[in-house]
Amino acid sequence: MNIQINRVTWVLFIPALVLPFNALAEGFVDDTTATLSFRNFLFDRNFTAPDVAQSQAREWTQGFIFDLKSGFTEASVGLGVDVLGKHAVKLDGGAGRYGALLLPKDADGDPAGSFGRLGVAIKAKFSNTEFKVGEWMPNFPIVTADDFRALPQTFRGAQIASQEIENWSFYAGELSKTSLRNDSSMEDLSYGSARSHSFEFLGADYRSTSKNIIVRLWSGELKDIYEQHYLGLNQKWSLAERISVNANLGYFWGKDSGSAKAGQMDNRTASALLSLNIAEHAISLGLQNVSGDTGWMRIGGTGGIYLANNTFNHAFDNPRERSWQVRYDLNFVGYGVPGLSFMTRYVHGDNVELKNVNDGSEWVRESELGYVVQSGTLKSLSVRWRNSSVRRNFNASDYDENRLIVSYPLDMF
């Protein structure tokens, strides 16, 4: 009799546990997305200055990036998890050609045979406010994870993002560690040789209902090194059918903070990128001015995509540097080849002031030809060829460079 009662109890009790769990997990599972991206990256740089110690930097890798973003459990406070796994394998590269920064360096000086890491972020959501703690890739004006090599840079920290007010997004958080694009370990945040364990940030974005106006105000502090602020405006005007003008304006200002581990700092950087879009063509003019005694401030290893004259190789962000850019983009969809695109640009900078350098100048010429498969089994497969030349009159780092990147995102669910 007791056995029968126990069996009945379990028969009734187990569904009582499972059913609420299933209900809670509905949003968690149903809204989950996962992508495995294959990224084949060939990097070949030839140094052209006479008498250089190393004439070439060349590496070739196959990367795998697993990106899972769960939904949230069905509850007043929903819970979820994001997983970012990344791994790269060396296909070619030796000690005499190290420097492409696709791979870390082994103790013997050779590029490592492989590297990678697994990052996890736990998240919670209440109404339209989300809290996240763990590892991820921030993309903000004052800190942007670099994703221009085999694997992306990631950060460890905590963040709260709120969209409770229509058209507005608010952010606050702290980052404490970073894993660079060619490293599997977590390191302290850096600026030059100075190290910090904390980068605190606040941000507010306004996006108009039409999406034609974006205003951004951000502030951050790399503890005991620098503080930085940003005001940005992106506006689009439609002049006629298939004709529009876009203005992307930004202004950074900052100084040293706390114990000033990197010394006294003072920077103001103004940036403007103006584009005229006519059907499949776009012509852009970039203007950028760095003033103050310090170059544009950024955490070591991060990108500079919020600067008008940022390129694949350089951001023209030296102390007191003035730079301009002319750029042309072409989308071949209007010529019967959807998925094919071309970009070319020339950027020139001068008035660079560094130690033992007065009125230094430099230029970068870059082109990119890309194609994305539009349909069929290989839909979304992309091939990009990037060609660059860099010349400077204040150091011996002149080079010509080619990058070939083949990527394929496989949607798993």
C-alpha positions as CSV (number, residue, x, y, z in Angstrom):
1,M,0.0,0.0,0.0
2,N,2.8,2.4,0.9
3,I,4.5,1.6,-2.4
4,Q,1.4,2.4,-4.4
5,I,0.9,5.7,-2.5
6,N,4.5,6.7,-3.3
7,R,4.1,5.8,-6.9
8,V,0.9,7.9,-7.1
9,T,2.6,10.7,-5.4
10,W,5.5,10.7,-7.8
11,V,3.2,10.4,-10.8
12,L,1.4,13.6,-9.6
13,F,4.5,15.4,-8.3
14,I,6.8,15.1,-11.3
15,P,4.4,16.7,-13.8
16,A,3.8,19.5,-11.2
17,L,7.5,20.3,-11.4
18,V,8.0,19.8,-15.1
19,L,5.0,21.8,-16.3
20,P,6.0,25.1,-14.6
21,F,9.6,24.6,-15.9
22,N,8.3,24.1,-19.4
23,A,6.2,27.2,-19.2
24,L,9.2,29.2,-17.8
25,A,11.5,27.8,-20.5
26,E,9.2,28.6,-23.5
27,G,10.6,32.1,-24.1
28,F,14.1,30.9,-23.2
29,V,14.1,28.2,-25.9
30,D,11.7,29.7,-28.5
31,D,13.6,33.0,-28.8
32,T,17.1,31.4,-28.8
33,T,19.3,31.9,-31.8
34,A,22.7,30.3,-32.5
35,T,25.1,30.9,-35.3
36,L,28.4,29.1,-36.1
37,S,30.5,31.4,-38.3
38,F,33.5,30.1,-40.3
39,R,36.1,32.8,-41.0
40,N,39.0,32.1,-43.2
41,F,41.6,35.0,-43.0
42,L,44.7,35.4,-45.1
43,F,46.8,38.5,-44.1
44,D,49.9,39.5,-46.1
45,R,51.8,42.7,-45.4
46,N,55.0,43.7,-47.2
47,F,57.2,46.4,-45.5
48,T,58.6,48.7,-48.1
49,A,60.9,51.0,-46.2
50,P,64.6,50.3,-46.9
51,D,66.7,48.3,-44.4
52,V,63.8,47.1,-42.3
53,A,64.5,44.2,-39.9
54,Q,61.5,42.3,-41.1
55,S,60.2,42.5,-44.7
56,Q,56.9,40.7,-44.4
57,A,54.1,39.8,-41.9
58,R,52.1,36.9,-43.2
59,E,49.6,34.6,-41.4
60,W,46.6,32.4,-42.5
61,T,44.0,31.1,-40.2
62,Q,40.7,29.3,-40.1
63,G,38.4,30.7,-37.4
64,F,35.2,29.4,-35.8
65,I,32.9,31.7,-33.9
66,F,29.9,30.2,-32.0
67,D,27.4,32.9,-31.0
68,L,24.4,31.8,-29.0
69,K,21.8,34.3,-27.6
70,S,19.0,32.8,-25.6
71,G,15.6,34.2,-25.0
72,F,14.3,34.9,-21.5
73,T,12.3,32.7,-19.2
74,E,8.6,33.5,-18.9
75,A,8.5,35.4,-15.6
76,S,8.3,38.9,-14.2
77,V,12.1,38.8,-14.2
78,G,13.2,36.7,-17.2
79,L,16.5,35.0,-17.2
80,G,18.8,34.1,-20.1
81,V,22.3,33.4,-21.2
82,D,24.6,34.4,-24.0
83,V,27.5,32.2,-25.1
84,L,30.4,33.3,-27.3
85,G,32.9,30.6,-28.3
86,K,35.9,31.4,-30.5
87,H,38.7,29.3,-31.9
88,A,41.3,29.8,-34.6
89,V,43.7,27.3,-36.2
90,K,46.9,28.3,-38.0
91,L,47.1,27.3,-41.6
92,D,50.3,29.2,-42.4
93,G,52.8,31.5,-40.6
94,G,56.3,31.4,-39.2
95,A,58.4,33.3,-36.7
96,G,60.1,35.3,-39.4
97,R,56.8,36.6,-40.7
98,Y,55.0,37.2,-37.3
99,G,53.1,40.5,-36.9
100,A,49.7,40.0,-38.6
101,L,48.1,39.7,-35.2
102,L,45.9,36.9,-36.2
103,L,47.6,34.6,-33.7
104,P,49.4,34.9,-30.4
105,K,53.1,34.1,-30.2
106,D,54.5,30.9,-28.7
107,A,57.5,30.9,-26.4
108,D,59.8,30.0,-29.3
109,G,58.6,33.0,-31.3
110,D,56.4,31.2,-33.8
111,P,52.7,32.0,-34.1
112,A,50.7,29.6,-32.0
113,G,49.1,26.6,-33.8
114,S,45.7,27.5,-32.4
115,F,44.0,29.6,-29.7
116,G,40.5,30.4,-28.4
117,R,38.3,30.8,-25.5
118,L,34.7,30.5,-24.3
119,G,32.8,33.5,-22.9
120,V,29.5,33.4,-21.1
121,A,27.2,36.2,-20.0
122,I,24.2,35.8,-17.7
123,K,21.3,38.2,-18.3
124,A,18.0,39.2,-16.7
125,K,15.2,41.3,-18.1
126,F,12.4,43.2,-16.4
127,S,10.0,45.1,-18.7
128,N,12.4,46.8,-21.2
129,T,15.4,46.9,-19.0
130,E,18.1,44.2,-19.3
131,F,21.0,43.5,-16.9
132,K,24.0,41.5,-18.1
133,V,27.1,40.2,-16.4
134,G,29.9,38.1,-17.9
135,E,31.8,38.3,-21.2
136,W,30.7,40.0,-24.5
137,M,31.6,42.4,-27.2
138,P,30.7,46.0,-26.4
139,N,30.1,48.4,-29.3
140,F,29.9,51.9,-27.9
141,P,31.5,55.2,-29.0
142,I,33.9,55.2,-26.0
143,V,34.8,51.5,-26.1
144,T,34.4,49.2,-29.2
145,A,35.6,45.6,-29.3
146,D,37.9,45.1,-32.3
147,D,36.7,42.5,-34.8
148,F,39.1,43.1,-37.7
149,R,41.2,39.9,-37.4
150,A,40.6,36.2,-37.1
151,L,38.7,36.4,-33.9
152,P,36.9,39.3,-32.1
153,Q,38.1,41.0,-28.9
154,T,35.9,40.5,-25.8
155,F,35.4,42.1,-22.4
156,R,34.4,41.0,-19.0
157,G,32.1,43.2,-16.9
158,A,28.5,44.1,-16.1
159,Q,26.0,46.3,-17.9
160,I,22.4,47.6,-17.6
161,A,20.5,48.7,-20.7
162,S,17.1,50.3,-20.5
163,Q,14.6,51.2,-23.2
164,E,11.7,52.2,-21.0
165,I,11.3,55.6,-22.7
166,E,10.2,55.6,-26.3
167,N,13.0,56.4,-28.7
168,W,15.6,56.4,-25.9
169,S,18.2,53.9,-24.8
170,F,20.2,54.3,-21.6
171,Y,23.3,52.4,-20.6
172,A,25.5,52.0,-17.5
173,G,28.2,49.5,-16.6
174,E,31.7,48.6,-15.8
175,L,34.3,46.6,-17.7
176,S,37.2,45.0,-15.8
177,K,39.2,42.7,-18.2
178,T,39.7,42.1,-21.9
179,S,40.7,39.3,-24.2
180,L,42.5,40.7,-27.2
181,R,41.8,39.7,-30.8
182,N,44.9,37.5,-30.8
183,D,44.9,36.2,-27.2
184,S,43.0,33.5,-25.3
185,S,43.6,35.0,-21.8
186,M,41.9,37.8,-19.9
187,E,44.1,40.8,-19.2
188,D,43.8,44.1,-17.3
189,L,42.6,47.1,-19.3
190,S,45.5,49.2,-20.6
191,Y,46.5,52.5,-22.2
192,G,50.0,52.3,-23.4
193,S,52.0,50.8,-20.5
194,A,49.5,51.9,-17.9
195,R,47.1,49.3,-16.5
196,S,43.7,49.5,-14.9
197,H,41.1,47.1,-13.6
198,S,38.1,49.3,-14.2
199,F,36.4,51.2,-17.0
200,E,33.0,52.7,-15.9
201,F,30.6,54.1,-18.5
202,L,27.3,55.9,-18.9
203,G,25.5,56.4,-22.2
204,A,22.2,57.7,-23.7
205,D,21.1,57.3,-27.3
206,Y,18.1,59.0,-28.9
207,R,16.7,57.6,-32.2
208,S,13.9,59.4,-33.9
209,T,10.8,57.5,-34.9
210,S,11.8,57.9,-38.6
211,K,15.3,56.5,-37.7
212,N,16.7,59.5,-39.6
213,I,18.2,61.2,-36.5
214,I,20.4,59.6,-33.9
215,V,21.9,61.6,-31.0
216,R,24.4,60.0,-28.6
217,L,25.9,61.2,-25.4
218,W,28.5,59.0,-23.6
219,S,31.0,59.3,-20.8
220,G,33.6,56.8,-19.5
221,E,36.5,56.6,-17.1
222,L,39.5,54.2,-17.3
223,K,40.3,54.4,-13.6
224,D,43.4,56.3,-12.6
225,I,44.3,56.8,-16.3
226,Y,41.8,59.0,-18.2
227,E,38.2,60.1,-18.5
228,Q,36.5,60.7,-21.8
229,H,33.2,62.1,-23.1
230,Y,31.4,61.9,-26.5
231,L,28.7,63.8,-28.2
232,G,27.5,62.5,-31.6
233,L,24.9,63.2,-34.2
234,N,23.9,61.1,-37.2
235,Q,21.3,62.6,-39.6
236,K,20.0,61.5,-43.0
237,W,18.1,63.8,-45.4
238,S,16.2,62.4,-48.4
239,L,16.6,64.9,-51.2
240,A,14.7,63.0,-54.0
241,E,14.0,59.5,-55.0
242,R,17.2,57.4,-54.4
243,I,19.1,60.5,-53.5
244,S,20.1,61.3,-49.9
245,V,22.7,63.0,-47.8
246,N,24.1,61.6,-44.5
247,A,26.0,63.5,-41.9
248,N,27.9,61.6,-39.1
249,L,29.3,64.1,-36.6
250,G,31.2,63.3,-33.4
251,Y,33.2,65.2,-30.7
252,F,35.4,63.5,-28.1
253,W,37.0,65.3,-25.2
254,G,38.9,64.0,-22.2
255,K,41.8,64.3,-19.7
256,D,43.7,62.3,-17.1
257,S,41.9,61.0,-14.0
258,G,42.7,59.8,-10.5
259,S,46.4,59.0,-10.0
260,A,47.1,59.7,-13.7
261,K,49.2,56.5,-14.3
262,A,49.8,57.5,-17.9
263,G,50.7,61.1,-17.0
264,Q,48.9,64.3,-17.8
265,M,46.5,63.9,-20.6
266,D,44.4,66.4,-22.7
267,N,42.5,65.6,-25.8
268,R,39.8,67.0,-28.0
269,T,38.9,65.2,-31.2
270,A,36.4,66.4,-33.8
271,S,35.1,64.1,-36.5
272,A,32.8,64.6,-39.5
273,L,31.9,62.2,-42.3
274,L,29.5,63.6,-45.0
275,S,28.1,61.3,-47.6
276,L,26.1,61.9,-50.8
277,N,24.2,58.8,-51.9
278,I,22.9,58.6,-55.5
279,A,21.2,55.3,-56.4
280,E,24.0,52.7,-56.1
281,H,26.8,55.3,-55.7
282,A,28.1,57.1,-52.6
283,I,30.7,59.8,-52.4
284,S,32.0,60.7,-48.9
285,L,34.2,63.4,-47.4
286,G,35.8,62.8,-44.0
287,L,37.3,65.6,-41.8
288,Q,39.0,65.0,-38.5
289,N,41.0,67.1,-36.1
290,V,42.9,66.0,-33.0
291,S,43.8,68.8,-30.6
292,G,45.4,68.9,-27.2
293,D,48.7,67.3,-26.1
294,T,47.5,63.7,-26.3
295,G,46.2,61.6,-29.1
296,W,42.7,60.2,-29.2
297,M,42.1,58.1,-26.0
298,R,41.1,54.4,-26.2
299,I,41.6,51.2,-24.3
300,G,44.4,49.1,-25.7
301,G,43.3,46.8,-28.5
302,T,40.0,48.5,-29.2
303,G,38.7,49.8,-32.5
304,G,38.2,53.4,-33.6
305,I,35.1,52.9,-35.9
306,Y,33.4,56.0,-34.5
307,L,36.1,58.3,-36.0
308,A,35.4,59.6,-39.5
309,N,38.9,58.7,-40.8
310,N,39.3,55.3,-39.2
311,T,40.5,52.7,-41.7
312,F,41.4,49.0,-41.7
313,N,44.9,49.9,-40.6
314,H,44.9,53.3,-38.8
315,A,42.6,55.9,-37.2
316,F,44.7,59.1,-37.9
317,D,44.5,59.8,-34.2
318,N,48.0,61.0,-33.3
319,P,48.5,64.2,-31.2
320,R,47.4,67.3,-33.1
321,E,46.9,65.4,-36.3
322,R,44.6,66.9,-39.0
323,S,43.3,64.6,-41.6
324,W,40.9,64.4,-44.5
325,Q,39.4,61.6,-46.5
326,V,37.7,61.1,-49.9
327,R,35.8,57.8,-50.3
328,Y,33.7,56.2,-53.1
329,D,31.3,53.2,-52.7
330,L,29.5,51.3,-55.4
331,N,26.7,48.7,-55.0
332,F,26.4,46.6,-58.1
333,V,22.8,45.6,-57.5
334,G,21.7,48.3,-60.1
335,Y,24.0,46.6,-62.7
336,G,22.5,43.2,-62.3
337,V,24.9,41.8,-59.8
338,P,23.3,41.9,-56.3
339,G,25.7,41.1,-53.5
340,L,28.8,42.6,-55.3
341,S,30.2,45.8,-53.8
342,F,33.3,48.0,-54.1
343,M,34.9,50.7,-51.9
344,T,38.0,52.8,-52.3
345,R,39.3,55.7,-50.2
346,Y,42.3,57.9,-49.7
347,V,43.1,59.5,-46.3
348,H,45.8,62.0,-45.6
349,G,47.0,63.4,-42.3
350,D,49.6,66.0,-41.3
351,N,50.7,68.2,-38.4
352,V,51.5,65.1,-36.3
353,E,53.5,65.9,-33.2
354,L,55.3,63.1,-31.4
355,K,58.6,62.8,-29.5
356,N,61.2,63.9,-32.0
357,V,58.5,64.5,-34.6
358,N,57.3,67.9,-35.7
359,D,54.7,68.2,-38.5
360,G,54.7,64.6,-39.4
361,S,52.5,63.4,-42.3
362,E,51.0,60.1,-43.5
363,W,48.5,58.7,-46.0
364,V,46.5,55.5,-46.4
365,R,45.0,54.2,-49.7
366,E,42.5,51.3,-49.3
367,S,40.1,49.4,-51.5
368,E,37.7,46.6,-50.8
369,L,35.9,44.3,-53.3
370,G,33.3,42.1,-51.7
371,Y,30.6,39.6,-52.7
372,V,27.8,38.0,-50.7
373,V,26.0,35.0,-52.1
374,Q,22.3,35.9,-52.3
375,S,20.5,32.5,-52.5
376,G,21.0,28.7,-52.5
377,T,22.9,26.4,-50.2
378,L,25.7,28.9,-49.7
379,K,23.5,31.9,-49.1
380,S,25.3,34.6,-47.0
381,L,28.7,33.2,-47.8
382,S,30.9,36.3,-48.2
383,V,34.3,36.9,-49.9
384,R,36.2,40.2,-49.3
385,W,39.5,41.3,-50.7
386,R,41.1,44.3,-49.0
387,N,44.2,46.1,-50.5
388,S,46.0,48.8,-48.6
389,S,49.1,51.0,-48.8
390,V,50.4,53.1,-45.9
391,R,53.1,55.7,-46.0
392,R,54.6,57.9,-43.3
393,N,57.5,60.4,-43.1
394,F,58.1,60.0,-39.4
395,N,58.9,56.2,-39.0
396,A,59.9,53.2,-41.0
397,S,56.5,51.4,-41.0
398,D,55.5,51.9,-44.6
399,Y,53.9,48.9,-46.1
400,D,51.6,47.4,-48.8
401,E,49.0,44.9,-47.7
402,N,46.4,42.4,-48.9
403,R,43.7,40.6,-46.9
404,L,41.4,37.9,-48.1
405,I,38.5,37.0,-45.9
406,V,36.0,34.3,-46.6
407,S,33.1,34.0,-44.1
408,Y,30.1,31.8,-43.8
409,P,27.5,32.0,-41.0
410,L,25.7,28.8,-40.4
411,D,22.4,29.3,-38.5
412,M,22.0,26.4,-36.1
413,F,18.6,27.4,-34.6
